Amino acid sequence: MYQNATGNRLLRELPETEALRLLAGVPFGRIVFTRHALPAIRPVNHVVVGGQIVIRSSPGTILSAHVAPAEAVVAYEADDLDGYERLGWSVIITGVARLVTDPGEAARLRTLLTPWVAGEMEQVIRIQPEIVTGFALVPAAATA
């Protein structure tokens, strides 16, 4: 059961470079996209390569068949939050999702990211960040 942590917390905005560094330090996040004009969310594992988020997907899925080929605008969120201490951070990237179509580049990126789920995860999708937003929940005394 979560209990109240002692002390107040503040929400501190993170610089873009720190937000991307934190995102690169966790193995999974959530991709947010539009499906039938409504928001949809999928948890996925990722790597950050050259400042871009890379995920893998199975051919024929909504991500591989509809989102990435349409070069849709997506959001990508990852976090590391401690509900007991009420500390942590959250990063949200907004950008365009694209299939990696160059066979050599796709093969190279596949070697960097092992899918967490079974099945054929041969499609590589890259998200180019356009907007990077990050916040850290910190003790109030840490900002004084």
Salt bridges, closest charged atoms under 4 A:
GLU18 OE2 - ARG12 NH2 3.72
GLU18 OE2 - ARG21 NH2 3.91
GLU71 OE2 - ARG98 NE 3.45
GLU77 OE1 - ARG30 NH1 2.56
ASP79 OD2 - ARG30 NH1 3.65
GLU105 OE2 - ARG108 NH2 2.98
GLU105 OE2 - ARG126 NH1 3.38
GLU122 OE2 - ARG56 NH2 3.63
GLU122 OE1 - ARG110 NE 3.23
